[in-house]
Each structure stands twice: as C-alpha cells, then as structure tokens.
Amino acid sequence: MKRVYLFCNAGMSTSLLASKMQQVANEYKLPIEVKAFSDSKMEQIIKEFNPDVILLGPQVKYRLEPTIEKYGHLGIPIEVIELEDYGNVDGERVLKRSIKLIKDKEKQ
C-alpha cells in the first residue's frame, strides 16, 4: 500500500481533493491510500506512517523549502499541488502525478 498524504493549514481544504483522489484510486483498484492532514501534524504523521509522497496545498506553498530541508533526506518526494489542479479538485490528475513521483522514486 502506497501512501499519498496531503497537507494544508487545517487539512480541511485538501480533504476534498484527497477524497477525489481516493475515489479514483479505488475505481482503478490501485493500492494507494490518500489522506489529508493539517501541516501542524506533519512531523507526527511522517514518523508514524512514513508516506510515499507528500503534497502541500498551494496555500502552504511557502512551506515547501523548509519541508524539503527537514524531510528530504528520507527520500520522500515532496511537491506543491498545482494551483489549477487544486482549484478544479482534479483528483485524477493529482493522483497521476503522485504515481509518477512514486515510480520516479523507485527508479532511483
């Protein structure tokens, strides 16, 4: 089971996108778990669940560099969700991007 975790200020605005992404994953029977959390819980969540991909909501884009500095050594792909995909709640597109990040990581 691969874990794709989304983080934003309160985890609420990303929860709808996470839900759409999980629906697509379930539809295609992909072994992927998608969840959304508050960025204040990031450290706890990473330690406890060791996600395969970390995606930040566009509203916390400013946290990208500090997050990479803190967790980049773990080899977890960390990105900001594209604003257009986020605004359109395009779960399929964001899920595809997440899968590409997982595959790229596995090639390394």
Secondary structure, 3 states (H helix, E strand, C coil): CEEEEEEECCCCHHHHHHHHHHHHHHHCCCCEEEEEEEHHHHHHHHHHHCCCEEEECHHHHHHHHHHHHHHHHHCCCEEECCHHHHHCCCHHHHHHHHHHHHHHHHHC
